[in-house]
Structure formats: structure tokens, C-alpha cells
Amino acid sequence: MSWDYNMNLHFTLCLQHRDFVIINKPAGISVHKDQQAVGLTELVAKQLGVEQVWLVHRLDKITSGLLILALNKEAAANFYTLFEQHKIQKTYWAISDKKPKKKQGKIVGDMQKSRNGAWKFCHSKENPAITQFNSCPIDPPLRHFILQPKTGKTHQLRVAMKSLGSPILGDNLYSGNQSDRVYLHAYQIEFDYQNEHFCVQALPESGQIWQKVCKPEEEK
């Protein structure tokens, strides 16, 4: 997707608060400028009709789903603190076409840089990435994973899935098979902000295989 032709790109607003918004970020859109003239924050600000929004966390370019953007510096500082203290719970969906070593549990391990911008797990657990997960079959050989990261390491979920023997479908960097997109989506985000509880969910907006997960139960 070329940003040169997406100046009028419209993001789905999942929640609008006086201090922040939560959007459903499309797959293929970087949270950073990526050497483009206009970045995601500028596009969202334009859509909202405000001067500026603040990025308080990130999603990989290939990942779709819920992204919080602060509307003022004070809110941005509050969210930085919430993320640092691990007080924001995130739930991701992923799909793989490879059978995992185990169907549910916890993946724990230190991470270090590998080649070509990738990361890998180490045997040590000094400052580990921690991911809770469970999974269920869809249509063979597809399997739906629900991932809850307890830490916020770069590429954590993608590395965790590869370590299970179930790389994310479409994630070529981590040995996933070719597909129409990388099947990783930030589905739910939950937190308390100024004594108010928020729990927001958003379904994927692209990807043919997500339809197998998202369609009503009676149709499955």
C-alpha cells in the first residue's frame, strides 16, 4: 500500500474520548513515516480536525488492530506511564497453518537480534518476553491463536509463534507461508484511565481467512 495515494485514507474510530482516540489500524500502514511525506499521526489529526495527535505505543506495519493515540501531551504522558507499568492489557488474534508444539500455555524467553531485522529467542530468561496463549482449530490445517503479551518486546508475538512451530500465516520474516496478508491483529485493549474502565474490541477489516473466525457461530 503506497501512502502517496492515501492522503484521504479514513481510519475506523473505535472510541473517541476527550483525551484520546482508539483507531482500528489497517495492515500495511506504518505507525511511523516510513520516509513518506505524511505519517499516520498526521492523517489521524487531519481526519479528527485537530492540530496534532500523539503516538503512545506502536503496532508493526504488518499488524492490524487497535491503536491508542493521545489528543494532548498530558494524556500522552499518562499512557506512557500505564504502558511502562503494564497496566494496559492487550489481546491479539493470529492464524497459523502449522500445528503448534502445544495448544495453550505460556511462552517465556529472552530475545536477541538475529538477521535481516528479525529477532530470536534465547535459552536464558534474564529479561524475558512473556506471552500467554491458547488456540483452537478452524478449517484444517488452519488454527486460531489468542495471544496475550505480558511484556512489550519488539516482534514478541511473531517470535513466540515461530517458537511454537506455528509461524503466523503470511509472516515471511518468521517462516510463515505466503498469504494475502500477515494474520496478526490487535483485537482487544483494556485499561483504566482516570478512574474509568475501558475495554475496546475491533474485528479485522481485511484478510479473507479472518472471515472463517469472525462469521456468526450459527454459520460455522
Buried (B, 14 or more C-beta within 10 A) or exposed (E): EEBEEBEEBEBEEBBEBEBBBBBBBBBBBBBEEEEBEBBBBBBBBBBBEEEBBBBBBBBBBBBBBBBBBBBBEEBBEBBBEBBEEEEBEBBBBBBBBBBBEEBEBEBBBBBEEBEEEBBBBEEEEEEBBBBBBEBEEBEEEBBBBBBBBBEBBEBBBBBBBBBBEBBBBBBEBBEBBEBEBBBBBBBBBBBEBEEEEBEBEBBBBEBEBBEBBEEEEEEE
